[in-house]
Amino acid sequence: MRTRPARLEHVAGFNIDVVAAAADRNPDMLRLENLDTDLRPPAPAIAASRAAVGLDSANSYLPFTGQLAAKKAIASRIAARSGINYDPETEVVVTASDGDCLLDALLALSDPGDEVILTDPTYAGMLNRVRVAGGVPRLVPMAVRDGEWRMDLDALRRSVSPRTRAVFLQNPSFPSGYVLSHEEWSAVTSLCIENDLWLLYWSYMEGILYDGRKVISPASFPGMRERTVIMGTASVEQRMIGWRLGWIVAPAAVMPDLSVVHIYNGITAGGIAQAGLIAALEAPTTAWPNASLNGSIAETPSLLPLRAMQWSRRPVAGPRSWIRCSTAWSRRTFRGPCCSTASRRQP
């Protein structure tokens, strides 16, 4: 009897627990393997979540696509950063983690055999979700220029074929630490418009920037609102890892399909967690420990970028890039393919 379907042929196992167990045995190990932090979530989020425990309204499957107050808070956050307004009732879905919304978007917007463009390196969770959805990853290499990762724009243009359906990006990137420039975003958005592609934008830590960099929302580029799907979470910037919340924000035309996939994939985000999400997103940034006034996380010892690290003669992060690498690092070696970048072998 066949036990492994063809779509999992190129999907590697996920061994973060093995890496974490090995790191536990070495007291000198710098622990970065699980995106954990010693910074507390916003105090209003903790208080609101505690207050919601025991409320009938919070202990419900409904509404399947998220509470309206949570959708409004998400739409307001995106509007504040991008200048783009979204209808909370028809263009926002609250999901049970950002992992859910990544797969939801791929399942709702692509067919088996469709090609999806990603960077190399990229996060293994993005690469493998493309494969789980039946897609074919097409990898665009990041080149090193002036000590930073920069996108090979010629390779980006060459990566498009008649089977290409979407470009799938995160910014800042994990695990490499690259931060896309305005020029790179302009090239990506132009490519999407010229070739009628979707842009799947994972914005889960877009506000964690350094050296005066500003948030650049690709949806704000001309012609991109109607072809950008924004996927986000409270796990990183608000440090609400245990709440398991995410969201999808997209044009109303595709939201019915995204909602259907969401309902049959993750069902719904918990009401108790959503109470915390609403409080976190509505709280002033002064309520966030170590948050700057513009909403970006300030550089602290708890969230230091690894500024000059070299691995296999390739920079993990340039001198002005942000990094939160899914690995455990010691003086001598990296461990664990769980932080794997995209393999250059393409199916």
C-alpha positions in Angstrom: 0.0 0.0 0.0 1.3 3.4 -0.9 2.0 5.5 2.2 3.5 8.7 0.8 1.7 10.8 -1.9 3.6 12.3 -4.8 3.2 15.9 -3.6 5.4 15.0 -0.5 8.2 13.6 -2.6 10.4 16.7 -2.1 9.1 17.7 1.4 11.7 17.1 4.0 10.9 16.4 7.6 10.8 19.1 10.3 13.3 18.3 13.1 13.2 21.5 15.2 12.5 19.4 18.4 15.7 17.4 17.7 17.7 20.6 17.3 16.2 22.1 20.5 17.0 19.0 22.5 20.6 19.1 21.3 20.9 22.7 22.2 19.6 22.0 25.7 22.7 20.0 26.3 25.1 22.9 25.6 24.9 25.8 28.0 27.0 27.9 25.7 24.5 27.7 22.8 22.9 30.9 21.6 19.2 29.9 21.3 17.4 31.2 18.2 15.7 28.1 16.9 12.1 28.8 17.7 11.5 32.5 17.4 11.0 32.7 21.1 11.9 35.9 23.0 12.2 37.1 26.5 10.1 40.2 25.7 6.6 40.1 27.1 3.5 40.4 25.0 1.7 43.7 25.4 0.1 44.0 28.8 -3.3 44.9 27.4 -3.3 41.6 25.4 -2.6 39.5 28.5 -5.3 41.3 30.5 -7.9 41.0 27.7 -7.2 37.3 27.2 -7.6 36.6 30.9 -10.8 38.5 31.0 -12.3 36.5 28.1 -11.8 33.1 29.8 -15.2 31.8 30.8 -17.2 34.2 28.5 -19.7 32.4 26.3 -19.0 34.8 23.5 -15.3 33.8 23.5 -16.0 30.0 23.8 -17.5 29.6 20.4 -16.7 28.5 16.8 -18.4 31.6 15.5 -18.0 33.6 13.5 -15.9 31.3 11.3 -13.9 34.0 9.7 -13.2 35.9 12.8 -14.8 38.5 15.1 -15.6 41.8 13.5 -13.7 43.7 16.2 -10.6 41.7 15.4 -11.0 42.3 11.7 -11.3 46.0 12.2 -8.2 46.1 14.3 -6.2 44.2 11.6 -7.5 46.5 8.8 -6.6 49.5 10.9 -3.1 48.3 11.4 -2.6 47.6 7.7 -4.0 51.0 6.8 -1.7 52.8 9.2 1.3 51.2 7.6 0.4 50.9 3.9 -2.1 53.7 3.4 -4.5 51.1 1.9 -7.9 50.7 3.3 -9.6 47.3 3.5 -13.2 46.4 4.3 -13.1 44.4 7.6 -16.3 42.6 6.8 -15.4 41.5 3.2 -11.6 41.6 2.9 -10.2 40.2 6.2 -10.2 36.7 7.6 -8.8 35.8 11.1 -6.9 32.4 11.1 -5.5 30.0 13.6 -1.9 31.0 13.1 0.1 32.4 10.2 1.0 28.9 9.1 -2.7 28.3 8.3 -3.0 31.5 6.2 0.1 30.6 4.1 -1.4 27.3 3.1 -4.9 28.8 2.8 -3.6 31.3 0.2 -1.8 28.7 -1.8 -4.7 26.3 -1.9 -7.2 29.0 -2.8 -5.2 30.7 -5.5 -3.2 28.0 -7.3 -3.8 24.6 -8.9 -1.5 21.5 -8.8 1.3 22.0 -11.2 1.3 25.8 -11.0 4.6 27.5 -10.4 5.3 29.8 -7.5 8.3 32.1 -7.3 10.3 32.3 -4.1 13.8 33.5 -3.2 16.8 31.3 -2.5 17.4 31.3 0.4 13.9 31.2 1.7 12.1 29.7 4.7 11.6 26.0 4.5 8.0 26.4 5.7 7.2 28.5 2.6 8.9 26.2 0.2 7.3 23.1 1.6 3.8 24.6 1.8 4.1 25.3 -2.0 4.8 21.6 -2.5 2.1 20.4 -0.1 -0.4 22.5 -2.1 0.8 20.8 -5.3 2.8 23.7 -6.6 6.2 23.8 -8.2 8.7 26.2 -6.6 10.8 28.4 -8.8 13.7 29.9 -7.0 15.2 33.3 -7.6 18.7 33.6 -6.1 19.7 36.4 -3.7 23.1 37.8 -4.5 25.6 39.4 -2.0 26.3 43.0 -2.8 28.0 45.4 -0.3 27.6 42.9 2.5 23.8 42.4 2.1 21.5 40.0 0.3 20.1 41.6 -2.8 17.6 40.0 -5.2 18.9 39.0 -8.7 16.4 41.0 -10.7 17.4 39.5 -14.0 16.9 36.0 -12.6 13.5 37.2 -11.3 12.4 38.2 -14.8 13.7 34.9 -16.2 11.8 32.9 -13.6 8.4 33.6 -15.1 6.8 30.9 -17.3 3.3 30.3 -18.7 2.7 28.1 -15.6 3.6 30.8 -13.1 0.8 31.7 -10.8 2.2 33.7 -7.9 5.2 35.3 -6.2 5.5 34.3 -2.6 7.7 36.6 -0.4 8.3 37.6 3.2 10.0 40.8 4.3 12.2 40.9 6.3 13.2 37.4 5.4 13.7 34.5 7.7 16.2 32.8 7.9 18.5 34.9 5.7 17.7 38.4 7.1 17.3 40.2 3.8 15.2 43.4 3.7 13.8 44.2 0.2 14.5 47.7 -1.1 12.1 49.9 -2.8 13.8 49.1 -6.1 13.3 45.4 -5.5 9.7 45.8 -4.5 9.1 47.9 -7.6 10.6 45.1 -9.8 8.5 42.4 -8.1 5.2 44.4 -8.4 5.9 45.3 -12.0 6.5 41.6 -12.7 3.2 40.7 -11.1 1.3 43.3 -13.1 2.9 42.5 -16.4 2.4 38.7 -16.0 -1.0 38.8 -14.2 0.4 37.1 -11.1 -0.7 37.1 -7.4 1.7 38.4 -4.8 1.5 36.4 -1.6 3.1 38.7 1.0 3.9 37.3 4.4 4.1 40.4 6.5 4.5 38.8 9.9 7.5 40.9 11.0 7.5 43.8 8.6 7.8 46.3 11.5 11.0 44.8 12.9 13.5 47.0 11.1 16.7 48.8 12.0 18.9 51.7 10.9 15.9 54.0 10.2 14.4 51.7 7.5 10.7 52.2 6.9 8.0 49.6 6.3 7.3 49.2 2.5 4.0 47.6 1.8 3.8 46.1 -1.7 0.1 46.5 -1.7 0.7 50.3 -1.9 2.3 50.1 -5.3 0.1 51.2 -8.2 -2.1 48.3 -9.4 -1.1 46.0 -6.5 -4.0 46.3 -4.1 -6.1 44.0 -6.3 -3.5 41.3 -6.7 -1.8 41.3 -3.2 -2.7 38.8 -0.5 -1.3 40.0 2.9 -0.7 37.3 5.5 0.2 38.3 9.0 0.3 37.2 12.7 0.6 38.5 16.2 3.3 35.9 17.0 6.4 38.0 16.3 5.9 41.8 16.6 3.5 41.4 19.5 5.3 38.3 20.7 1.9 36.4 21.2 3.3 33.0 20.2 1.0 31.0 22.3 -2.2 32.7 21.1 -1.8 31.1 17.6 -3.4 33.8 15.6 -3.0 35.0 12.0 -4.9 36.8 9.3 -5.4 37.1 5.6 -6.2 40.4 4.0 -7.1 40.4 0.3 -9.4 41.8 -2.4 -13.0 41.1 -1.9 -13.2 39.2 -5.2 -11.0 36.3 -3.9 -12.1 36.4 -0.2 -14.9 33.8 -0.7 -12.4 31.2 -1.9 -9.9 32.1 0.8 -12.7 31.9 3.4 -13.8 28.5 2.3 -10.3 27.1 2.4 -9.7 28.7 5.8 -12.9 27.1 7.2 -12.1 23.6 6.0 -8.4 23.9 6.9 -8.2 25.6 10.2 -11.9 26.2 11.1 -11.5 29.3 13.3 -9.3 31.3 15.6 -10.2 31.0 19.3 -12.3 33.7 20.8 -10.1 34.0 23.9 -7.1 34.6 21.7 -8.9 37.1 19.5 -9.7 39.2 22.6 -6.0 39.5 23.2 -5.3 40.3 19.6 -7.8 43.1 19.6 -6.3 44.6 22.7 -2.7 44.2 21.3 -3.4 45.9 17.9 -5.5 48.7 19.5 -2.9 49.4 22.2 -0.5 52.3 21.7 3.0 51.3 21.0 4.0 52.6 24.4 2.3 49.5 25.8 4.7 47.3 24.0 8.0 46.6 25.8 11.0 47.8 23.7 8.8 49.2 21.0 9.7 52.5 19.3 7.1 55.1 18.6 6.8 54.3 14.9 5.8 50.7 15.7 9.1 49.1 14.9 10.8 46.9 17.5 13.8 48.8 18.9 17.1 47.0 18.8 17.8 45.4 22.2 20.0 42.5 23.4 17.0 40.2 23.2 16.5 40.9 19.5 19.9 41.6 18.3 20.6 40.9 14.6 23.6 38.7 14.0 25.5 41.4 12.0 28.6 39.8 10.6 28.0 36.1 10.8 29.3 34.0 7.9 28.2 30.5 7.1 29.6 28.5 4.2 31.1 31.7 3.0 27.6 33.3 2.5 26.3 36.0 4.8 23.4 35.1 7.0 22.7 38.8 7.4 24.4 41.9 6.0 25.7 44.6 8.3 22.3 46.4 8.2 20.0 43.5 7.9 17.7 41.9 10.4 18.0 38.2 11.4 16.1 35.8 13.5 17.5 32.5 12.3 15.6 29.2 12.9 18.6 27.4 14.2 20.8 26.9 17.2 24.2 28.5 16.8 27.5 27.9 18.7 31.0 29.1 18.3 31.8 26.4 15.7 28.7 25.3 13.8 25.1 25.7 12.8 22.8 22.8 13.5 19.6 21.6 12.0 18.1 21.6 8.5 14.9 22.9 10.0 16.3 26.3 9.1 17.0 25.1 5.6 17.1 27.6 2.8 15.6 26.6 -0.5 17.4 23.7 -2.1 18.7 24.5 -5.5 17.3 21.2 -6.7 14.1 21.9 -8.4 11.5 19.2 -9.2 
